[in-house]
Amino acid sequence: MKIEVGIGHRTMAAEVPEANLLAVLRPNKVEHDLTGEAEVRRALQNPIASPPLRYIVKAGEKIAVISSDITRPMPTYKVMPAVLDELYAAGVRPEDITLVLALGSHRGHTEEERRHLAGERAFAEIRCIDSDPDDCIHMGQTRRGTPVDITRAVAEADRRICLGNIEYHYFAGYSGGAKAIMPGVSTRAAIQCNHSMMVRPEACAGRLEGNPIREDIEEAAALCGVDFILNVVLDEHKEIIKAVAGDVTAAHREGCAFLDTLYAVKIPRRADIVIVSQGGAPKDLNIYQTQKALDNAKHAVRDDGIVILVGSCAEGFGEKTFESWMREAEKPSDLTERIARDFKLGGHKAAAIAMVLERADIYLVSDLPDDTVKSIFMQPFADVQSALDAAFAALGKDAEVIIMPYGGSTLPREA
């Protein structure tokens, strides 16, 4: 069977003997009527546990619209026209609206990237800026001790509207909802405090209730104040097939429930070999982001199996602390031991990779130099077919294979 997976802005193919193929984890078939902007407008007209946006905001108020940065597939440019129309219908002036692209701990954008993310209309009509972690206002502290330090443009706004896409997150349960605030527009110290709870077993993909990180995120957002959210769920082609709008928690929960019907995929058992891709750009821009697909793949591979991780990683590691931790470690266990005694944001991704390496080998198909890949305890390959051939050579010709073409979104669950 010929399979194709995305890498950067291209695809790679490989042939898997049908007798060896255990499963191809594609999204489940779900019924939906509207897509794209039409679905967004439907959601805005039918908000969940909230009045429509146009009845919340008022003329003269300063409005902050918070959305995702370049590392996320959130199609802000598809959503903003409907949001702007709703705000203008309430009498809000363009000069009173700021689109804040939430960087979290990521790099800033170029002007061209901001224009692409915002879309031509929003970029021309309103102010579009990056969040600034060095210019924040303290708005309180959560019960778990996380400081709620929020970028000034958001903290000083009269109204805050959070945009985002919902997908599985390996320790916050799901993306979307209040994550636009924490970690989106928070300080590095605040993010580090929140993310330090990732080592707890309750902090895992697909879990909301009892997840300490998600609960802390939502408490931080409550202290900051969120007036309205608009979240979307994307299919494997990055098309909007579901939108939810309204209350920051209630609307988010409905979006998560829909995501489960789409991307929680049953597997009969764990495989010897898992081929996993983030699905291509922009999700595989660097190792830091590509790790998300790896973390989902760990639920599909048996102990002592092989994960073939496919991602361009054209921008390298993607985060300085993460890179230094990966380069400084002599063996994977150094990373898990280090995170236990000295939690550092960035280092947490290195530890997450190490936890997979302690259970399985990782073959990395990327655009990185071979020496770089070897230095981080993975085996480099130029293409998926050569990696698969090597995996069969290592585990035997009868090894079973699971394919995850959209690994960052698909969560395997054993039947």
Disulfide bonds with the S-S distance in Angstrom:
none
